[in-house]
Amino acid sequence: MRGRGVLVFVIIAAVQVSVPARAADDPRQERQWALAQIGAPAAWSSATGSGVRIGIVDSGVDLDHEDLAGQIVAHASCVGSAGDAARCADTGQDLNGHGTHVAGIAAAVNGNGKGIAGVAPDAKLVVARVMSPAGTGTIEDINAGIRWVVDHGARVVNLSIGDPRFLITSLLGSELRSGVEYAWRHGAVPVLASGNTNPLGLGLLGSSNYGDLNAIVVAATGPDGAIAPYSSPVGNAKWSIAAPGGDGRGGPDHDVLSTFWVAGQNDAYRALAGTSMATPHISGAVALLLSKGLDPLKAVQRLLSTADPQPDCACAGRVNLTQALSRP
């Protein structure tokens, strides 16, 4: 007996779904333990920082780096500006490496088949170079840099100035407060490194004098989630939180892998440790929340209220992006 042929019609409906931002094509992303520690990959299905500009006030950024070039929308040098943002000009090209490393943590391109992924991969960067190639700078130039990035649309200002490689002086007896409060008054969230054991003995490198400053002060954690031994206490900071900064033992398994600038080398990457590395994780996190429509104060409050408990830090805890972005 011959079997009957059965004609089956299969109807496939096209359904639009939300797909998380890709990172699998970035060859070094698997070494970024810090992204996993804060829940960034899962958070990308909810927000990627689109529409938000992050100000990088640092040693500049490698303008031609494969993971950063398309992210930079404005740049200038404020070195020698004596506190006057109108004198910021020329180029924000990094000749030190520090600022490039910071920028990659915050907003390196995601899923481009190159390098790493940033915490807020669709955010854009506004760069103010305030440090010389040797890592020297003044408070006046930093304040000018803060004003310049804010005036050019930055809604988050990253200040990883607590690195012991930096020597910061003041020619006019000014304080960082004026620049930080300028940013906050103009709708931008300042994010400050707590410092690496205050190595130079300058008050601004630790957080004891931050007090009621309208800025998030950031401590550093290692791969094990504990506060890194070098991380300065957050002191009396109004808002404080912990984020991955590495434990200082060297290499991407212990420290934070990111973009870097090296003279004569294109598209460099390096692993570094410090609260300077922890800070752009928070800058990226704030950018994600702002891109969801939260105003600056609510973004800060959300980040602090959803942090994981951190018994070894007198701060809100360690940032948890999964929790921060899951709330309506």
N, C-alpha and C positions, 0 to 999 in steps of 0.2 A: 504494500500500500504506500503510495507516494505521500510524503509529508507536505503539508500545506505551507506555502510561503506566507510569511507574515510581514506586512509592510508597516514599519514603525516610523511615525513622524516625531521628530524631536524638535521642540521649540525652545530656543534659547533666548531669554530676555536679557537685554543689556541693562545692567544695574550699575549705577555710579556709586563707587565706594571711596571712602577716605583712606588714602594709603600713606603710611608714615614716610617721612623723608628718608631717603636711602643713605646708608653709610657703608654698605657691604663692599662697594667698589673702591673705597679708600684703603690702599694697601697697609697703611700704618694704623688704621683705626682699631685694629684688634689689640694693639699695645696700649691703648688709651683706657687704662683701668679707671681713671678719674671720671670719665663719662658714665661708666657703669655705676660707680659709687654714688653718684647723685641722681641717677635715673634719667639721664638726658635722652638716650635713644627712644625710650618709651614715650617721653614727653613730646617728641617731634611729631607724633600723630595728632597732637593738639595745637602746638605752636612751634614756629621756627624762627621767630623774630622778624618776620617780614614787616617792612614799613618803619622799622626803628633804626636809628643811628646811634652807634656807640662811639663816644669820644675816647681816643687813646692819647693820653698826655704822658709822654714817655721819651724814649730816645729816638722816636720815629718808627717807621715801618718800611720794610723792603717793598718798594712800590711795584717791583716786577716779579714778586714771588708767585709761583704757580697756584698757590692756595689762597692768595690774598689780593692779587692785582685787581680782580673784578669786584672786590668788596669795598674798595677805597673810593669815596665820592668827593673828598676834599682833603687837602693836606697843606701844611705850612711849617716853617720854622719860627719859633718864638724865642730862640736863643739870642740874648742881647736886647730883648724888647723892653727891659726895665719896667715890666708890669703893664705895658701898653699893648693891648691886643691889636690895635690898629697898626702896630709895627711888625706883626707876624706876617711873614712873606716867604718868598723863595720856595723851598722844598721840604717835605717831611721825610725824605729818604733817611733810613736808619743807617748809621755807621758804627753801631755798637752791638746790636743783636737783641738786646733786652726787649725793646718795644715790639719787635717782630714776633718774639716768642709770646708775649702777652696778647697781641692781636690775634694770633692763631688760636689760642685757647678760647677766646671770646667768640670768634666769628669766621674761622676758616671754612672754605667751601665744603659742602657735604655731597658725597656721591659723585664726584667728578673724576674718579679713577686715579686720583693723585693724593699722596700724603695722608692728611688727617681730616677730622671733622671738628668744627667749633661747637660750643654749647648752643649758640644762636646762629646757625649756619646761613640764614637768610637775612640777618641784620647787615647793615652797611657800616663802614668805618669812616670816622672823621679824625684825622691825625694831626696832632700838634707836637712837633719835636721841641723838647725843652731841655734836653741833656746833650752835652757835647759827646763826641766819639769816645772820650776818656771817661765818661760817666759823671761829669761835673755839671752843676746847674745851680740856679738861684730860686728862692721862693718867689721872687718877683716874676721870673719867667714862667714858673709853674702856674701862678695865678693868671698870667696873661694867656697861657695855653688853655686853661680851663674856660676862660671867657670866650676865647676864639672858637673852641669846638662847640660850645653852647650856642654861640651866635651863628654857627653853621649847621644847626639842627640837631646836635647830639641830645638825646634824651636820657642817656646814661653816660657818666664820666668815669673812666677807669684810671685810678691813681695808684699804680704799683710803684710808689716811690720809696718804699722801705727797704729796697735791696741794698745790702752792704757794699755792693760795687759802686753805688752812687755816693758822691760827696755833695751835699746840698748846703748852700750858705745863703745868707741874706745880706744884701747890700744896703737896704733901707730900713732894716728892723721890722719888716712886715711879717705877717702871719699867713698861713694857708687858709685861715678862716674866711677871708674876704672872697677868695675864688670859689670855695666850696659853697658858701651861702649865696653867691651870685648864681651858681648852677641851680641850687634848690629853688630860689625865687623865680627862676625862669623855666621851671618845670622839668628839670633834669635831676636824676638821682646820682649823687656822687658815691663812689665805692672806693674805699681806702684800705691799703694793706696795713695790718696791725704792726708789722715790723718783724725783723729777724733778731730777736733778743736785744734790740736797740743798740747795735754794735758801735755806733759812732758817738753815743751819748747825747744825741740831739733829740729833744722832746718830740719832734714831729715824726720820728721813726718808730716810736712806741705809741701806745694809745692812751697813756695816762692823762694827756692834756686835751683829748678830744671832747670830753664832757658832753655838752648839749649840742654839739655840731650836728647838723642835719646831713649825716652821711652814714653809710653802712660800713662798719669796720670789720675786716675779715681776718680770721685766724686760719692756720693751715693744718690739714690732716694728712697722714700718710696712707699707703695702700691698705693698712690694717684698720683704718677708720679712726685711729687714735690721734690726738693732737701731736703734731710734730715737735720734737724737743727744742727746736730753734724758734718756734712761733712765740712772739711776744704776747703777754697777757692783753686782753682787750680792755682792761682797766675800767674807766668810768664812761666808756662809750655809750651814747644814747641808744644806738642800734648796733648789734654785733652778731656775727654768725661765723660758722666754720665751713671750709670747702677744701677740696683736694689741693695740696701744694707739694706733695712728695715728702719723703723722710730724710733726704739728703745723702742717701747711700750710693747714688749714681746709677745711671742707666734707666731705660724706660719702665723696667719692672718696679722701680722704687721711686723714681722722680716723674715729672710730668713732661711728656713728649709733645713738642709743638714745632711750629715753623721757626726759622732762625735766619739771621743774616751773617754771612762770613765773607770777608773780602776775597774776591776772585773766584767765588763759588756760587753757582746758581741753585736756587730752590733747596736750601739747606734745612735740616731738621735736627733738633737736639733735645735732650731731656735735661731739665733743670728743676731745682727745688727752691721753695721760698714762699712767703706770704704774697710775694709778687705774682706767683703762679696761681695761688688760691683766689686772689682778687678778681681776675677776669672770668673765673667760673661764676662768680656772683654777678658780675656785669652782664654776662650772657643770660643768666637766669632772670635778672630784672628785665632784660630786653624781651624775653619770652612772655613775661606777664604783661608788660606794656603792650605788646602786639595783640594780646587778648582783649584789650580795651580797658585795663585797670589804670587808674590815675597813679601818679608817683607814690603818694602816701599809701594807698591801698595795695600797691605792688609790694612795697616794703613790708607792710603788715602781714600780707599773705605769705611772703617768703619766711618771715620770722615765726609766724604761728604754725607753720606746717613742717618746721625743721625737726629732724630726729634728735632725741635727747643726746647730749654730749657731756657726760659727767666730768670730764677733765677740762672743760672749757666753761668759763663764766660768761657764756653767751647764750643765744637762743637755741643753739644746737647746730647740727650739720645739715646743710641744705638738702632737701628732698624734693626734686622737681616733680616726681610722680604725684605726690600729695599736693604740692602747690598748684598744679595745673588740673587736678581732678575735681576741685571744688567749682561749683557753678559761678 
